[in-house]
Amino acid sequence: MLNDLNSKNVLEHLNFLTGGVEPILMCKCGKTKFCHRHLVAEWLERECGIIIQELNLTDYERKNGYLVKKKNPSLFPD
């Protein structure tokens, strides 16, 4: 469904709805549950070349609709 939309128009509309204040995408899904908000955030990042950060979850990153804990790099692979 997202591919049928113009990402720049979506971003402009979000900015219009918030009166120029930076929009925040929210949901009430648990950290380990699938979340459509993550798909929208990834789509906007990819299509608009912007970075959408997760608030207060610096140890996690979005991946395919889920939040996953970032792995610490190691000199000794498993």
Backbone torsions as a table, in degrees:
resi	resn	phi	psi	omega
1	MET	NA	-37.8	-179.0
2	LEU	-63.9	-35.3	-178.6
3	ASN	-64.5	-20.2	177.8
4	ASP	-82.2	-9.0	-178.4
5	LEU	-99.8	157.5	173.7
6	ASN	-92.1	111.4	-173.9
7	SER	-60.1	-38.0	-179.6
8	LYS	-66.8	-37.6	176.2
9	ASN	-65.8	-40.0	178.6
10	VAL	-61.9	-46.1	179.9
11	LEU	-63.9	-42.7	177.0
12	GLU	-61.9	-41.1	-180.0
13	HIS	-66.0	-41.1	176.5
14	LEU	-60.7	-43.7	178.0
15	ASN	-64.4	-36.9	176.9
16	PHE	-64.9	-44.5	-179.0
17	LEU	-62.4	-31.0	-178.3
18	THR	-94.1	6.1	177.9
19	GLY	65.7	31.4	178.7
20	GLY	87.5	-7.6	175.4
21	VAL	-78.8	141.5	-178.0
22	GLU	-55.3	123.0	-179.5
23	PRO	-71.4	151.4	176.7
24	ILE	-124.8	126.5	176.1
25	LEU	-89.5	125.8	-176.0
26	MET	-127.9	156.7	171.6
27	CYS	-156.6	177.9	179.0
28	LYS	-120.2	22.0	177.4
29	CYS	-70.3	150.1	174.1
30	GLY	-69.6	159.0	-177.2
31	LYS	-57.2	-34.0	-175.0
32	THR	-97.6	4.8	-179.5
33	LYS	-95.4	152.5	176.3
34	PHE	-61.9	141.5	-177.0
35	CYS	-142.7	122.8	178.8
36	HIS	-64.9	-25.3	178.7
37	ARG	-59.5	-36.9	179.7
38	HIS	-65.8	-38.1	178.5
39	LEU	-64.9	-41.0	178.3
40	VAL	-64.8	-44.2	179.6
41	ALA	-62.1	-45.0	178.8
42	GLU	-63.2	-40.4	179.1
43	TRP	-63.5	-47.7	178.9
44	LEU	-62.4	-40.1	177.8
45	GLU	-60.9	-48.8	-176.8
46	ARG	-66.3	-45.5	-173.8
47	GLU	-80.2	-32.0	-175.6
48	CYS	-105.3	-7.0	179.3
49	GLY	68.3	32.5	179.0
50	ILE	-112.2	166.9	176.8
51	ILE	-113.2	126.5	177.5
52	ILE	-112.8	113.9	-176.0
53	GLN	-92.6	148.9	172.2
54	GLU	-81.7	127.8	179.9
55	LEU	-78.1	133.6	175.0
56	ASN	59.8	19.4	178.4
57	LEU	-132.8	57.5	-174.7
58	THR	-68.2	-18.3	179.2
59	ASP	-87.8	2.8	-176.6
60	TYR	-123.8	155.7	173.7
61	GLU	-137.1	155.9	178.6
62	ARG	-80.7	141.0	175.8
63	LYS	-153.1	110.5	176.6
64	ASN	53.7	43.2	176.5
65	GLY	88.7	3.4	-179.8
66	TYR	-125.7	157.8	168.1
67	LEU	-94.6	129.5	177.5
68	VAL	-124.9	143.5	-179.5
69	LYS	-68.2	132.8	177.7
70	LYS	-67.0	139.5	177.3
71	LYS	-89.6	135.5	175.7
72	ASN	-76.4	131.2	178.6
73	PRO	-62.1	146.4	-178.3
74	SER	-135.0	146.9	174.6
75	LEU	-78.8	-14.0	-176.3
76	PHE	-119.2	92.9	-178.9
77	PRO	-64.0	154.9	179.6
78	ASP	-61.0	NA	NA
